[in-house]
Amino acid sequence: MSGVGVRPIFVGATALRVLRQLRADPRTVALILAIPVVLMVLLYFMFSQIPHPPGGPAPFDRVGTVMLGILPFVTMFLLTSIAMLRERRSGTLERLLTTPISRLDLIAGYGVAFSVVAAVQAVAAVGVSYWLLGLTVEGAVGWVFVIAMLDAMLGVGLGLLCSAFAQTEFQAVQFLPIVVIPQLFLCGLFVARDQLPGWMEGLSTAMPLTYAVQALQEVAAHPGATALMWRDLGVVAACIAAALALAAATLHRRTP
């Protein structure tokens, strides 16, 4: 039934099928693309009148850069977990896994499809933020896009993994406060990590979003790529690979 390793022909076929399904639902596609843009616009107006010390980063620049990574992570987590659950409940996975396609092929195909969606989402959010809202960073805008893409892929991987433990869409959504919100609280966005209580800083160190946020903060503060940024990107990439591998290992044919 299943081979060893990832086979591009099956991965590509799965990705195309998922993308066609998404294209048939233009309302969902519009929401995926519009939500981060709308939220960035709201964030801009929230911080536009807040004074800041001369020479220091504007509040919108400081918070907005980080949010460009967090928003794709959250939206892709929700989208992926619910989409995979629907595939199981409809029996689609059960039918597919009777063919030569492997679980790893399926998970990789879903990852590719949702990464394409994430790329379009990241282009829209980053483009609006920099060229319409005036967001600025010391580093290259391209790095912000790359990290936003990695954050979105992290959301995809964790969403695929968490969907294996949900039996209904409501249960899938319940993973948001369990998996996503603690990472938002402890990633350094609200309180610097070195100011957290020791046990909370330890939890923060174990959470992948922490490294994505730290990488974005490095881009915001330095004109070139730093060693810390490269390390953080490596950690995020390793977490994505681990989440996808675990998602393949826990993939069920059908939700009971």
BELFENRA-V872251 format. One record per residue. N is the residue number from 1. RES is the residue in three letters. PHI is phi in radians with two decimals (* if undefined). D_CENTER is the distance of its C-alpha to the mean C-alpha in whole Angstrom. Layout:
N&RES&PHI&D_CENTER + N&RES&PHI&D_CENTER
This chain:
1&MET&*&31 + 2&SER&-2.28&28 + 3&GLY&-1.66&28 + 4&VAL&-1.84&27 + 5&GLY&1.50&24 + 6&VAL&-1.71&22 + 7&ARG&-1.89&24 + 8&PRO&-0.96&23 + 9&ILE&-1.12&25 + 10&PHE&-1.31&24 + 11&VAL&-1.08&20 + 12&GLY&-1.11&21 + 13&ALA&-1.11&23 + 14&THR&-1.14&20 + 15&ALA&-1.07&17 + 16&LEU&-1.12&20 + 17&ARG&-1.11&21 + 18&VAL&-1.15&18 + 19&LEU&-1.14&17 + 20&ARG&-1.15&21 + 21&GLN&-1.10&20 + 22&LEU&-1.15&18 + 23&ARG&-1.11&20 + 24&ALA&-1.31&23 + 25&ASP&-2.12&21 + 26&PRO&-1.08&21 + 27&ARG&-1.13&20 + 28&THR&-1.13&17 + 29&VAL&-1.06&16 + 30&ALA&-1.09&18 + 31&LEU&-1.15&16 + 32&ILE&-1.03&12 + 33&LEU&-1.40&14 + 34&ALA&-1.46&16 + 35&ILE&-1.02&14 + 36&PRO&-1.08&12 + 37&VAL&-1.14&15 + 38&VAL&-1.09&17 + 39&LEU&-1.16&16 + 40&MET&-1.16&16 + 41&VAL&-1.12&20 + 42&LEU&-1.08&20 + 43&LEU&-1.10&19 + 44&TYR&-1.06&22 + 45&PHE&-1.25&24 + 46&MET&-1.07&24 + 47&PHE&-1.76&24 + 48&SER&-1.13&27 + 49&GLN&-1.79&30 + 50&ILE&-1.49&29 + 51&PRO&-1.24&31 + 52&HIS&-2.52&30 + 53&PRO&-1.08&33 + 54&PRO&-1.02&34 + 55&GLY&1.51&32 + 56&GLY&-1.61&29 + 57&PRO&-1.19&26 + 58&ALA&-1.15&25 + 59&PRO&-0.96&23 + 60&PHE&-1.16&21 + 61&ASP&-1.10&21 + 62&ARG&-1.19&20 + 63&VAL&-1.41&17 + 64&GLY&-1.10&16 + 65&THR&-1.06&15 + 66&VAL&-1.17&13 + 67&MET&-1.16&11 + 68&LEU&-1.12&10 + 69&GLY&-1.62&7 + 70&ILE&-1.29&7 + 71&LEU&-1.08&8 + 72&PRO&-1.08&5 + 73&PHE&-1.05&3 + 74&VAL&-1.20&6 + 75&THR&-1.15&7 + 76&MET&-1.26&5 + 77&PHE&-1.08&6 + 78&LEU&-1.12&10 + 79&LEU&-1.03&10 + 80&THR&-1.21&10 + 81&SER&-1.10&12 + 82&ILE&-1.26&14 + 83&ALA&-1.10&15 + 84&MET&-1.17&15 + 85&LEU&-1.09&18 + 86&ARG&-1.09&20 + 87&GLU&-1.08&20 + 88&ARG&-1.22&22 + 89&ARG&-1.18&24 + 90&SER&-1.40&25 + 91&GLY&1.50&26 + 92&THR&-1.08&25 + 93&LEU&-1.13&23 + 94&GLU&-1.07&27 + 95&ARG&-1.22&28 + 96&LEU&-1.13&26 + 97&LEU&-1.37&27 + 98&THR&-1.58&30 + 99&THR&-1.70&30 + 100&PRO&-1.16&30 + 101&ILE&-1.21&26 + 102&SER&-1.71&24 + 103&ARG&-1.08&21 + 104&LEU&-1.14&20 + 105&ASP&-1.06&20 + 106&LEU&-1.10&19 + 107&ILE&-1.09&16 + 108&ALA&-1.11&15 + 109&GLY&-1.10&16 + 110&TYR&-1.09&14 + 111&GLY&-1.06&11 + 112&VAL&-1.12&13 + 113&ALA&-1.06&13 + 114&PHE&-1.26&10 + 115&SER&-1.19&9 + 116&VAL&-1.08&12 + 117&VAL&-1.07&11 + 118&ALA&-1.10&8 + 119&ALA&-1.11&10 + 120&VAL&-1.12&13 + 121&GLN&-1.08&11 + 122&ALA&-1.14&10 + 123&VAL&-1.05&14 + 124&ALA&-1.12&15 + 125&ALA&-1.18&13 + 126&VAL&-1.17&14 + 127&GLY&-1.05&18 + 128&VAL&-1.11&19 + 129&SER&-1.13&18 + 130&TYR&-1.53&20 + 131&TRP&-1.71&23 + 132&LEU&-2.00&23 + 133&LEU&-1.71&22 + 134&GLY&1.33&24 + 135&LEU&-1.14&21 + 136&THR&-2.29&22 + 137&VAL&-2.41&21 + 138&GLU&-1.24&23 + 139&GLY&-1.49&21 + 140&ALA&-1.38&20 + 141&VAL&-1.07&18 + 142&GLY&-1.00&17 + 143&TRP&-1.16&15 + 144&VAL&-1.08&13 + 145&PHE&-1.11&12 + 146&VAL&-1.07&12 + 147&ILE&-1.21&10 + 148&ALA&-1.06&7 + 149&MET&-1.11&7 + 150&LEU&-1.10&7 + 151&ASP&-1.08&4 + 152&ALA&-1.11&2 + 153&MET&-1.16&5 + 154&LEU&-1.10&5 + 155&GLY&-1.08&3 + 156&VAL&-1.09&6 + 157&GLY&-1.07&8 + 158&LEU&-1.21&8 + 159&GLY&-1.15&9 + 160&LEU&-1.10&11 + 161&LEU&-1.17&13 + 162&CYS&-1.19&14 + 163&SER&-1.11&15 + 164&ALA&-1.16&18 + 165&PHE&-1.84&19 + 166&ALA&-1.97&19 + 167&GLN&-1.92&22 + 168&THR&-2.38&22 + 169&GLU&-1.11&19 + 170&PHE&-1.10&20 + 171&GLN&-1.13&19 + 172&ALA&-1.09&16 + 173&VAL&-1.16&15 + 174&GLN&-1.13&17 + 175&PHE&-1.24&14 + 176&LEU&-1.03&13 + 177&PRO&-1.23&15 + 178&ILE&-1.52&16 + 179&VAL&-1.77&12 + 180&VAL&-1.61&10 + 181&ILE&-1.08&13 + 182&PRO&-1.01&15 + 183&GLN&-1.17&12 + 184&LEU&-1.12&12 + 185&PHE&-1.20&16 + 186&LEU&-1.85&16 + 187&CYS&-1.40&14 + 188&GLY&1.79&17 + 189&LEU&-1.27&16 + 190&PHE&-1.59&19 + 191&VAL&-2.33&21 + 192&ALA&-0.98&22 + 193&ARG&-1.06&21 + 194&ASP&-1.29&25 + 195&GLN&-1.77&26 + 196&LEU&-1.37&24 + 197&PRO&-0.98&27 + 198&GLY&-0.93&27 + 199&TRP&-1.21&26 + 200&MET&-1.28&23 + 201&GLU&-1.12&22 + 202&GLY&-1.12&22 + 203&LEU&-1.08&20 + 204&SER&-1.04&17 + 205&THR&-1.11&18 + 206&ALA&-1.52&17 + 207&MET&-1.81&13 + 208&PRO&-1.13&11 + 209&LEU&-1.10&9 + 210&THR&-0.96&13 + 211&TYR&-1.30&13 + 212&ALA&-1.16&10 + 213&VAL&-1.14&12 + 214&GLN&-1.11&15 + 215&ALA&-1.11&14 + 216&LEU&-1.13&14 + 217&GLN&-1.13&17 + 218&GLU&-1.15&19 + 219&VAL&-1.12&18 + 220&ALA&-1.15&19 + 221&ALA&-1.79&22 + 222&HIS&-2.25&24 + 223&PRO&-1.23&25 + 224&GLY&-2.17&24 + 225&ALA&-1.17&22 + 226&THR&-1.90&22 + 227&ALA&-1.09&23 + 228&LEU&-1.13&20 + 229&MET&-1.11&18 + 230&TRP&-1.08&18 + 231&ARG&-1.08&18 + 232&ASP&-1.11&15 + 233&LEU&-1.10&13 + 234&GLY&-1.12&15 + 235&VAL&-1.12&14 + 236&VAL&-1.09&10 + 237&ALA&-1.09&12 + 238&ALA&-1.14&14 + 239&CYS&-1.16&12 + 240&ILE&-1.09&10 + 241&ALA&-1.08&13 + 242&ALA&-1.15&14 + 243&ALA&-1.13&12 + 244&LEU&-1.17&13 + 245&ALA&-1.12&16 + 246&LEU&-1.16&17 + 247&ALA&-1.09&15 + 248&ALA&-1.16&18 + 249&ALA&-1.22&20 + 250&THR&-1.78&20 + 251&LEU&-1.19&20 + 252&HIS&-1.69&23 + 253&ARG&-1.14&25 + 254&ARG&-2.68&25 + 255&THR&-1.33&24 + 256&PRO&-1.05&28
